[in-house]
Amino acid sequence: GFCYGNRIRLADRPYIVTENSHAFWNDCRHETALMLPVYGALNGYSGILWHEGLGDPKATGKWPRGLVSVFKISTSPLMRAATFLGAMLYSRGDVAEATRRVNIAVTDAYWRKHSASAPSTTQAKLSLVFKYGLTFPGIERPSSVTAPLKADVTLTPGAGDEIEDGLWVSNVKETESRDFDIDGFIAKMKARGILPASNATSPKDGIYQSVTGEITLDAPKKELCVVTPRTEAACLPAGRMKRLGRMTVDFSSEPCCAALTSIDGKALSESRRMVFLYMTRESNSKMVTSEDGKTMVSMSWYPALLKSGRIAFTAKV
């Protein structure tokens, strides 16, 4: 999801996400606390706005009131926790911005040949490791744009992906590029010292680790882990043990996002005020879906229900 939106990011302009939301309902909603906040921070986003629908002016003193729905934070216990953790990771600056940049130089000749295509899915995955952006050599920039375009590496665009147009939205038919060897590129970055030799990134295995070493995505295992001095967090399937830095998730009975964050501004090694978060799934009371969970039969109403679970974790504090 992150790469899908980030592929159009211009290297020399501010980039702001105005409608961040892991729309209700879906089985991966617990990932919303990490996905955009950590990768937005890595790529130096100028802003992230969480999407909240119209509030209920009569809800004062009557929480919870209203149902959990697509664009609701105030009525969603999970989203309230996610925005808090996201603020620590992104707004407070716990996740460091990448110090290495990869630009994709879109020439006029390429754009004319691929005017009906989206930027390469394979190259867009580089934004999970480096700061990523598009440049347009040969086109004069406005005098008001003074942001630098310098990058550690500038690439020629790979074959673009097909765009599918609908009535209300356009989607990209994501495909792996045959003309860009991402594994070979990562190997070259390590050989040149742009990426640390110890970096765990291995695209053929579905593993991407940020150049800062703080973020590790293992797609086949459905793991997203973040280790910073003030916050450690992981999105994990049920039953998975994961050792982070100072925190280890020993077991969770449910797919979850588990996190430990300092709230006194100090590193976890020195903090005396910390919050532990355990996010699973949620629904409305008496909500009904199809057996496979893909079709909503009845959204129902409040109060919100949280999926109970058991978690065991240890932390060195």
ABEGO torsion letter per residue (X at the ends): XAAAAAAABBAABBBBBABBBBBOBBAAAAAAAAAAAAAAAAAGBABBBBBBBBBBAAABGAOBBEBBBABBAAABAAAAAAAAAAAAAAAAGABBBBABBBBBBBBAAAAAAAAABBBBAAAAAAAAABBBBBBBBGBBBBAABABBABBABBBBBBBBBBBBBBAABBBBBBBBBAABBAAAAAAAAAAAGABBAABABBAAAGBBBBAAGABBBBAAAGBBBBBBAABBBBBBBBGBBBBBBABBBABBABBBBBBBBBAAGBBAAABABBBBBBBBBBBBBGBBBBAAGABBABAEBOBBBBBBBBBBBBBBX
